[in-house]
Amino acid sequence: MNGLNSVLTESGFVFPDYKNSNLSVIKDIVNRKHLNAGERKKKIFLVVDGLGYNLVETLLMNGEAKGLLGNARVERKSTVFPSTTTAVIASFETGCTPAEHGLIGWDVYCKELGLIVTPYRDSDAFSKTIKLSSTGIESIFPKPQLLINASKRGRVLMLYPENVGNISTSGMKNFRHERYYGSTDMFVHLRNAVREKKEWFIYAYYDGLDHLEHLYGFTSEQVKNWAISFFSELNRILLPELDSSDYELIMTADHGQIEVKKKIQINSKSGIMQYLSMPPWGDMRALCMSALPGKEVALMRQFKKAYGNDAVLVDSKSLIRTGVFGKTEVSDNLISRFGTHIALSKGNVAMQYEYPISGQRKNRYKPKGTHSGLSKYEMEVPVITYF
Protein backbone atom coordinates (compact mmCIF):
# COMPACT_ATOMS: atom_id res chain seq x y z
CA MET A 1 0.00 0.00 0.00
CA ASN A 2 1.54 3.34 -1.02
CA GLY A 3 1.66 6.45 1.17
CA LEU A 4 -1.49 8.09 -0.20
CA ASN A 5 -3.51 4.90 0.24
CA SER A 6 -2.43 4.79 3.88
CA VAL A 7 -3.30 8.45 4.46
CA LEU A 8 -6.77 8.03 2.96
CA THR A 9 -7.44 4.79 4.82
CA GLU A 10 -6.43 6.43 8.10
CA SER A 11 -8.93 9.21 7.31
CA GLY A 12 -11.73 6.62 7.24
CA PHE A 13 -12.02 6.21 3.47
CA VAL A 14 -12.94 2.83 1.92
CA PHE A 15 -11.38 1.91 -1.41
CA PRO A 16 -13.52 0.27 -4.12
CA ASP A 17 -13.00 -3.37 -5.02
CA TYR A 18 -13.54 -3.54 -8.77
CA LYS A 19 -13.15 -7.33 -8.85
CA ASN A 20 -16.06 -7.73 -6.42
CA SER A 21 -18.31 -4.90 -7.54
CA ASN A 22 -21.69 -4.12 -9.05
CA LEU A 23 -19.81 -3.39 -12.29
CA SER A 24 -18.25 -6.86 -12.33
CA VAL A 25 -21.73 -8.37 -11.83
CA ILE A 26 -23.29 -6.75 -14.91
CA LYS A 27 -20.20 -7.55 -16.97
CA ASP A 28 -20.45 -11.20 -15.93
CA ILE A 29 -24.15 -11.23 -16.85
CA VAL A 30 -23.50 -9.94 -20.36
CA ASN A 31 -20.58 -12.36 -20.75
CA ARG A 32 -22.82 -15.23 -19.57
CA LYS A 33 -20.75 -15.88 -16.45
CA HIS A 34 -23.31 -14.83 -13.80
CA LEU A 35 -25.36 -18.01 -13.55
CA ASN A 36 -27.01 -18.73 -10.21
CA ALA A 37 -28.83 -21.72 -8.66
CA GLY A 38 -31.51 -21.98 -11.32
CA GLU A 39 -29.14 -21.04 -14.13
CA ARG A 40 -31.88 -19.16 -15.90
CA LYS A 41 -30.54 -17.76 -19.14
CA LYS A 42 -32.65 -14.59 -19.24
CA LYS A 43 -31.71 -11.75 -16.89
CA ILE A 44 -33.33 -8.64 -15.41
CA PHE A 45 -30.72 -6.24 -14.07
CA LEU A 46 -32.52 -3.66 -11.90
CA VAL A 47 -30.59 -0.67 -10.53
CA VAL A 48 -32.28 1.01 -7.55
CA ASP A 49 -30.61 4.38 -7.12
CA GLY A 50 -29.46 4.92 -3.51
CA LEU A 51 -30.18 1.39 -2.23
CA GLY A 52 -27.02 1.04 -0.14
CA TYR A 53 -26.15 -2.21 1.62
CA ASN A 54 -26.60 -0.55 5.00
CA LEU A 55 -30.19 0.35 4.13
CA VAL A 56 -30.96 -3.23 3.03
CA GLU A 57 -29.36 -4.65 6.17
CA THR A 58 -31.15 -2.19 8.48
CA LEU A 59 -34.66 -2.29 6.99
CA LEU A 60 -35.00 -5.47 4.95
CA MET A 61 -32.81 -7.97 6.76
CA ASN A 62 -33.29 -6.87 10.39
CA GLY A 63 -35.84 -4.04 10.49
CA GLU A 64 -39.44 -3.06 9.83
CA ALA A 65 -39.50 -4.49 6.30
CA LYS A 66 -37.98 -7.81 7.35
CA GLY A 67 -39.47 -10.72 5.45
CA LEU A 68 -40.11 -8.82 2.22
CA LEU A 69 -36.89 -10.15 0.70
CA GLY A 70 -38.32 -13.67 0.83
CA ASN A 71 -35.85 -16.29 -0.39
CA ALA A 72 -33.65 -13.83 -2.26
CA ARG A 73 -29.88 -14.10 -1.91
CA VAL A 74 -28.20 -10.92 -0.64
CA GLU A 75 -24.52 -10.21 -1.27
CA ARG A 76 -22.40 -7.23 -0.22
CA LYS A 77 -20.50 -5.65 -3.11
CA SER A 78 -18.43 -2.55 -3.80
CA THR A 79 -19.51 0.21 -6.13
CA VAL A 80 -17.13 2.27 -8.28
CA PHE A 81 -15.69 5.66 -7.38
CA PRO A 82 -16.98 8.32 -7.33
CA SER A 83 -20.02 6.73 -5.71
CA THR A 84 -22.42 8.82 -7.73
CA THR A 85 -25.06 8.03 -10.34
CA THR A 86 -23.34 9.52 -13.38
CA ALA A 87 -20.13 7.58 -12.80
CA VAL A 88 -21.80 4.27 -11.95
CA ILE A 89 -24.49 4.28 -14.65
CA ALA A 90 -21.87 5.22 -17.26
CA SER A 91 -19.84 2.22 -16.06
CA PHE A 92 -22.88 -0.08 -16.28
CA GLU A 93 -23.74 1.03 -19.81
CA THR A 94 -20.19 1.07 -21.19
CA GLY A 95 -18.57 -1.72 -19.17
CA CYS A 96 -15.71 0.68 -18.40
CA THR A 97 -14.35 2.04 -15.14
CA PRO A 98 -14.59 5.79 -14.38
CA ALA A 99 -10.89 6.11 -15.28
CA GLU A 100 -11.80 4.86 -18.77
CA HIS A 101 -15.06 6.71 -19.49
CA GLY A 102 -14.31 9.96 -17.63
CA LEU A 103 -17.84 10.76 -16.43
CA ILE A 104 -16.80 11.17 -12.80
CA GLY A 105 -19.45 13.47 -11.36
CA TRP A 106 -22.89 14.94 -11.68
CA ASP A 107 -21.14 17.96 -13.21
CA VAL A 108 -18.21 17.23 -15.53
CA TYR A 109 -15.67 19.60 -17.08
CA CYS A 110 -15.49 18.94 -20.84
CA LYS A 111 -12.43 20.60 -22.32
CA GLU A 112 -13.78 19.77 -25.79
CA LEU A 113 -16.67 22.17 -25.23
CA GLY A 114 -15.01 24.54 -22.79
CA LEU A 115 -17.97 23.91 -20.48
CA ILE A 116 -18.92 22.27 -17.20
CA VAL A 117 -21.89 20.09 -18.20
CA THR A 118 -24.36 17.78 -16.47
CA PRO A 119 -24.14 14.68 -18.71
CA TYR A 120 -27.38 12.82 -18.01
CA ARG A 121 -29.45 15.98 -17.84
CA ASP A 122 -27.88 17.56 -20.93
CA SER A 123 -27.38 14.48 -23.11
CA ASP A 124 -30.59 14.85 -25.13
CA ALA A 125 -29.96 18.54 -25.80
CA PHE A 126 -26.37 17.92 -26.89
CA SER A 127 -27.31 15.07 -29.21
CA LYS A 128 -29.84 17.33 -30.96
CA THR A 129 -27.78 20.52 -31.22
CA ILE A 130 -24.12 19.56 -31.65
CA LYS A 131 -22.69 17.85 -34.72
CA LEU A 132 -20.75 14.77 -33.75
CA SER A 133 -18.09 15.19 -36.42
CA SER A 134 -17.27 18.80 -35.54
CA THR A 135 -16.77 18.46 -31.78
CA GLY A 136 -15.85 14.86 -31.08
CA ILE A 137 -18.82 14.65 -28.71
CA GLU A 138 -18.73 10.86 -28.93
CA SER A 139 -15.77 11.04 -26.52
CA ILE A 140 -17.81 13.17 -24.10
CA PHE A 141 -20.74 10.76 -23.93
CA PRO A 142 -19.10 7.35 -24.26
CA LYS A 143 -20.50 4.57 -26.40
CA PRO A 144 -22.70 2.14 -24.40
CA GLN A 145 -20.51 -0.78 -25.43
CA LEU A 146 -21.67 -3.21 -22.74
CA LEU A 147 -25.29 -2.76 -23.78
CA ILE A 148 -24.24 -3.14 -27.42
CA ASN A 149 -22.49 -6.40 -26.52
CA ALA A 150 -25.67 -7.58 -24.78
CA SER A 151 -27.72 -6.79 -27.89
CA LYS A 152 -25.36 -8.93 -30.00
CA ARG A 153 -26.50 -11.95 -27.96
CA GLY A 154 -30.20 -11.24 -28.52
CA ARG A 155 -32.91 -8.72 -27.86
CA VAL A 156 -32.46 -6.16 -25.07
CA LEU A 157 -34.98 -3.94 -23.25
CA MET A 158 -33.99 -0.77 -21.38
CA LEU A 159 -36.45 0.76 -18.89
CA TYR A 160 -35.84 4.30 -17.61
CA PRO A 161 -38.00 6.84 -15.73
CA GLU A 162 -39.73 9.41 -17.89
CA ASN A 163 -37.72 12.35 -16.47
CA VAL A 164 -34.21 10.85 -16.59
CA GLY A 165 -31.75 11.17 -19.48
CA ASN A 166 -29.38 8.42 -20.56
CA ILE A 167 -26.59 7.74 -23.01
CA SER A 168 -28.04 7.55 -26.52
CA THR A 169 -28.84 4.07 -27.79
CA SER A 170 -30.25 5.16 -31.14
CA GLY A 171 -29.33 2.92 -34.03
CA MET A 172 -28.64 -0.14 -31.88
CA LYS A 173 -29.99 -3.39 -33.26
CA ASN A 174 -32.11 -5.78 -31.18
CA PHE A 175 -32.80 -2.96 -28.76
CA ARG A 176 -36.03 -1.60 -27.27
CA HIS A 177 -36.15 1.49 -25.04
CA GLU A 178 -39.25 2.24 -22.91
CA ARG A 179 -40.15 4.90 -20.36
CA TYR A 180 -42.25 4.42 -17.22
CA TYR A 181 -43.91 6.54 -14.52
CA GLY A 182 -43.20 5.46 -10.94
CA SER A 183 -42.41 2.08 -9.39
CA THR A 184 -45.82 0.48 -10.06
CA ASP A 185 -45.59 1.23 -13.77
CA MET A 186 -42.02 -0.07 -13.82
CA PHE A 187 -43.00 -3.39 -12.26
CA VAL A 188 -45.93 -3.73 -14.69
CA HIS A 189 -43.56 -3.10 -17.61
CA LEU A 190 -41.18 -5.74 -16.25
CA ARG A 191 -43.98 -8.24 -15.69
CA ASN A 192 -45.29 -7.72 -19.22
CA ALA A 193 -41.81 -8.12 -20.68
CA VAL A 194 -41.39 -11.42 -18.78
CA ARG A 195 -44.72 -12.62 -20.17
CA GLU A 196 -43.77 -11.67 -23.73
CA LYS A 197 -40.39 -13.48 -23.47
CA LYS A 198 -38.84 -11.38 -26.24
CA GLU A 199 -35.68 -10.11 -24.55
CA TRP A 200 -32.85 -12.14 -23.01
CA PHE A 201 -31.57 -9.09 -21.08
CA ILE A 202 -33.65 -6.38 -19.41
CA TYR A 203 -31.83 -3.37 -17.97
CA ALA A 204 -33.94 -1.15 -15.69
CA TYR A 205 -33.15 1.92 -13.60
CA TYR A 206 -35.27 3.37 -10.75
CA ASP A 207 -34.52 6.73 -9.09
CA GLY A 208 -37.32 7.37 -6.57
CA LEU A 209 -35.48 6.20 -3.44
CA ASP A 210 -32.48 8.45 -4.07
CA HIS A 211 -34.73 11.54 -4.15
CA LEU A 212 -36.30 10.63 -0.80
CA GLU A 213 -32.90 10.05 0.78
CA HIS A 214 -31.62 13.41 -0.44
CA LEU A 215 -34.66 15.18 1.00
CA TYR A 216 -35.19 13.29 4.26
CA GLY A 217 -32.17 11.05 4.92
CA PHE A 218 -31.96 7.24 4.73
CA THR A 219 -33.13 6.78 8.35
CA SER A 220 -36.32 8.77 7.75
CA GLU A 221 -39.91 7.57 8.05
CA GLN A 222 -40.35 8.29 4.35
CA VAL A 223 -37.56 5.89 3.38
CA LYS A 224 -38.83 3.16 5.72
CA ASN A 225 -42.27 3.35 4.15
CA TRP A 226 -40.74 3.42 0.67
CA ALA A 227 -38.97 0.11 1.40
CA ILE A 228 -42.21 -1.52 2.54
CA SER A 229 -44.15 -0.21 -0.47
CA PHE A 230 -41.48 -0.95 -3.11
CA PHE A 231 -40.73 -4.50 -2.04
CA SER A 232 -44.41 -5.25 -1.47
CA GLU A 233 -45.09 -4.20 -5.07
CA LEU A 234 -42.20 -6.33 -6.25
CA ASN A 235 -43.63 -9.34 -4.44
CA ARG A 236 -47.17 -8.70 -5.69
CA ILE A 237 -46.60 -7.72 -9.33
CA LEU A 238 -43.33 -9.16 -10.63
CA LEU A 239 -42.11 -12.10 -8.55
CA PRO A 240 -45.14 -14.38 -9.17
CA GLU A 241 -44.47 -14.03 -12.91
CA LEU A 242 -40.80 -14.92 -12.44
CA ASP A 243 -41.59 -18.20 -10.69
CA SER A 244 -42.65 -19.92 -13.89
CA SER A 245 -40.39 -18.02 -16.29
CA ASP A 246 -36.86 -18.26 -17.70
CA TYR A 247 -35.94 -14.94 -16.05
CA GLU A 248 -33.69 -14.26 -13.09
CA LEU A 249 -33.85 -10.88 -11.30
CA ILE A 250 -30.61 -9.29 -10.11
CA MET A 251 -31.16 -6.06 -8.15
CA THR A 252 -28.35 -3.74 -7.14
CA ALA A 253 -27.62 -0.05 -6.55
CA ASP A 254 -25.29 2.61 -7.85
CA HIS A 255 -24.38 3.82 -4.34
CA GLY A 256 -25.56 4.25 -0.77
CA GLN A 257 -25.91 7.53 1.09
CA ILE A 258 -24.70 9.29 4.22
CA GLU A 259 -26.72 11.80 6.22
CA VAL A 260 -25.32 15.34 6.06
CA LYS A 261 -24.33 16.95 9.35
CA LYS A 262 -22.36 19.86 7.90
CA LYS A 263 -22.49 21.59 4.51
CA ILE A 264 -19.60 23.74 3.31
CA GLN A 265 -20.57 26.39 0.78
CA ILE A 266 -17.79 27.57 -1.54
CA ASN A 267 -18.37 30.71 -3.61
CA SER A 268 -16.47 33.32 -5.61
CA LYS A 269 -15.32 35.00 -2.38
CA SER A 270 -13.84 31.88 -0.81
CA GLY A 271 -10.10 32.01 -0.21
CA ILE A 272 -9.25 29.06 -2.43
CA MET A 273 -10.79 30.69 -5.51
CA GLN A 274 -7.78 32.97 -6.09
CA TYR A 275 -5.75 29.83 -6.85
CA LEU A 276 -8.25 28.21 -9.25
CA SER A 277 -8.60 28.67 -13.02
CA MET A 278 -12.36 27.91 -12.96
CA PRO A 279 -15.13 27.00 -10.50
CA PRO A 280 -15.02 23.50 -8.93
CA TRP A 281 -17.11 20.71 -10.45
CA GLY A 282 -18.06 17.13 -9.68
CA ASP A 283 -20.12 16.16 -6.63
CA MET A 284 -20.71 17.20 -3.04
CA ARG A 285 -18.34 14.57 -1.63
CA ALA A 286 -15.76 14.45 -4.45
CA LEU A 287 -15.17 17.96 -5.78
CA CYS A 288 -12.72 18.49 -8.66
CA MET A 289 -10.60 21.63 -8.88
CA SER A 290 -8.20 23.08 -11.45
CA ALA A 291 -5.29 25.02 -9.94
CA LEU A 292 -3.69 27.93 -11.77
CA PRO A 293 -0.19 27.09 -13.03
CA GLY A 294 2.31 27.55 -10.22
CA LYS A 295 -0.42 27.87 -7.57
CA GLU A 296 -0.73 24.18 -6.65
CA VAL A 297 1.16 24.43 -3.35
CA ALA A 298 -0.66 27.62 -2.34
CA LEU A 299 -4.01 25.96 -3.11
CA MET A 300 -3.15 22.95 -0.95
CA ARG A 301 -2.06 25.22 1.89
CA GLN A 302 -5.16 27.43 1.74
CA PHE A 303 -7.51 24.45 1.45
CA LYS A 304 -6.00 22.73 4.49
CA LYS A 305 -6.24 25.96 6.49
CA ALA A 306 -9.90 26.55 5.57
CA TYR A 307 -11.29 23.01 5.33
CA GLY A 308 -8.66 20.60 6.68
CA ASN A 309 -10.90 19.31 9.47
CA ASP A 310 -13.65 18.37 7.03
CA ALA A 311 -11.97 17.28 3.81
CA VAL A 312 -8.71 16.15 2.22
CA LEU A 313 -7.41 17.81 -0.95
CA VAL A 314 -5.46 15.33 -3.08
CA ASP A 315 -3.41 15.74 -6.24
CA SER A 316 -5.58 14.15 -8.96
CA LYS A 317 -2.82 12.22 -10.70
CA SER A 318 -1.67 10.76 -7.39
CA LEU A 319 -5.24 9.73 -6.60
CA ILE A 320 -5.59 8.11 -10.03
CA ARG A 321 -2.41 6.09 -9.40
CA THR A 322 -4.01 4.49 -6.32
CA GLY A 323 -6.48 2.74 -8.66
CA VAL A 324 -9.51 4.27 -6.96
CA PHE A 325 -11.04 5.09 -10.36
CA GLY A 326 -10.52 1.52 -11.61
CA LYS A 327 -7.29 2.04 -13.56
CA THR A 328 -4.01 3.65 -12.52
CA GLU A 329 -3.78 5.76 -15.68
CA VAL A 330 -6.18 8.04 -17.55
CA SER A 331 -5.91 8.86 -21.25
CA ASP A 332 -4.72 12.31 -22.32
CA ASN A 333 -8.12 13.22 -23.77
CA LEU A 334 -9.87 12.54 -20.43
CA ILE A 335 -7.35 13.76 -17.85
CA SER A 336 -8.80 17.30 -17.79
CA ARG A 337 -12.09 15.84 -16.41
CA PHE A 338 -10.26 15.07 -13.14
CA GLY A 339 -8.80 18.55 -12.66
CA THR A 340 -5.48 19.02 -10.90
CA HIS A 341 -6.90 18.26 -7.42
CA ILE A 342 -9.89 16.48 -5.89
CA ALA A 343 -11.41 17.34 -2.50
CA LEU A 344 -12.62 14.26 -0.61
CA SER A 345 -15.11 15.01 2.17
CA LYS A 346 -14.65 13.33 5.55
CA GLY A 347 -17.38 12.05 7.88
CA ASN A 348 -20.81 13.53 7.22
CA VAL A 349 -19.64 16.66 5.38
CA ALA A 350 -20.88 17.92 2.01
CA MET A 351 -19.17 20.59 -0.10
CA GLN A 352 -20.74 22.63 -2.89
CA TYR A 353 -19.81 25.56 -5.12
CA GLU A 354 -22.42 28.30 -5.33
CA TYR A 355 -22.55 30.01 -8.69
CA PRO A 356 -23.01 33.83 -8.52
CA ILE A 357 -25.95 34.17 -10.91
CA SER A 358 -27.31 37.71 -11.04
CA GLY A 359 -30.98 38.04 -10.08
CA GLN A 360 -31.17 34.50 -8.72
CA ARG A 361 -31.78 33.52 -5.12
CA LYS A 362 -28.78 31.94 -3.44
CA ASN A 363 -28.55 28.17 -3.51
CA ARG A 364 -30.61 27.05 -0.52
CA TYR A 365 -30.45 23.32 -1.27
CA LYS A 366 -29.66 21.65 2.02
CA PRO A 367 -29.79 17.89 1.51
CA LYS A 368 -30.37 15.55 4.43
CA GLY A 369 -28.61 12.82 2.47
CA THR A 370 -25.84 12.78 -0.14
CA HIS A 371 -23.18 10.56 -1.73
CA SER A 372 -20.17 10.37 -4.12
CA GLY A 373 -17.63 9.91 -1.33
CA LEU A 374 -15.49 7.04 -0.05
CA SER A 375 -17.35 6.16 3.14
CA LYS A 376 -18.51 2.62 3.85
CA TYR A 377 -22.17 3.67 3.63
CA GLU A 378 -21.69 5.15 0.15
CA MET A 379 -19.38 2.47 -1.27
CA GLU A 380 -21.14 -0.72 -0.14
CA VAL A 381 -24.12 -1.86 -2.22
CA PRO A 382 -26.22 -5.04 -2.26
CA VAL A 383 -26.71 -7.55 -5.02
CA ILE A 384 -30.13 -9.13 -4.39
CA THR A 385 -30.83 -12.15 -6.58
CA TYR A 386 -34.20 -13.79 -7.14
CA PHE A 387 -33.82 -17.13 -8.95
Steps between C-alpha positions, in 0.01 A plus 500: 500500500654834398512811719185664363298181544608489864413866558153458350433176686601664828250778421220241493471459123408162345656408167286336229552136410446483125539121492209460743275783388162578349688573176656153496152349550344662192809420294475135604130497408565629149792258461276213618707435812244605765295182525335428834318201655232474234737594219226688323634640176289817490594784735338811648761740634320758717693799637331668798667837543615554861428147628816465709587175676455666838141590413423142390660358814321746731149490351466182296719250681452610863245783510140598434494357147652168605351209310436690177822367348357148513747238378720746313877473535668818627868571437712798605690658211707810431392776267738706285644839590371766505196341662260709298236421239672649196821306558333169585231501230762594239703200620196270478414611147855504362662221702786740577636636826476875576870532410409375151174685428575825686147580620604541863235730644156647468675802347793427268754737345518434124806666352365417153211740556666737744204437731405336828203282400253269673522190276176314570293816517657658191550192282179537298563869433859438391406215268247726325706819474866404457643329193694192597766542233582861588550466876592140570203479737509121478796518741296713742207259517664159467360222286280257700719208397384257769138545396605462136675174590182382674295579189736286289386198704130571444229752566545756779248722682599817687254653749561854628284754688327757284701794642851350488746532211737225392779432255355481149420152373359609165592276211569194715365175362288261708431782742177636649488809723190575713410766755290452814334712770571392858579162655159340433523575129857370495402168656207466257737563208738236636220250556369552147848460354542170690167380361595595144838319526655710223816627669783297654628805693292771667682801644289722728579807709288645785575836666220564752684383813800725437275809492343409835840442658628836378196677644447311826802276566521119481383454862181699440141380530456572130779260403373227734156519343653507152677169573176337614306631199767426236575145607132425557432605140789287382357199681146564375557598136827356370622206708197272438567535126867411547421172675394328180726690260853476359592832665725568796484838679824659619445823696781732601573869559733766370591621851382543857465828686621676813298751700640854484599661829697791355487673161789715380403765247778618268442814293690761300615668823648188657874513560585205278346663192801728442703186424250338260465546123124424506223409746511150657291221348405142577294403805441604859737237641758488218559851367745553212712814478740645243791694651660791317850416374750546781227532765469131592689525830318819601165334423586199716609727784190721485265202471651328804476823700134559408361146476763259635276371779225406256668391178826387341630666183695252287705541184283341228776307326615354831143397579465338157818298563340340808253325266197653670347582160552143375823552305828661604523711184260728313527582130619845393160591355325432834752622758355854506171354638683423827646848548832547676358424848201322653348586839379192689251575778546332838227372733157648434617813316376626163671767289343704221593793277239774479487671164454882517206534261364854487133533596481146636439402860800342668523123493294388799516127425579333829487124449442266792676227304777496239766278341801481261754454779714213628314412819384146571134605478548648152731232358324181613202386292290182496451249224158342563430198281163336444538166319 
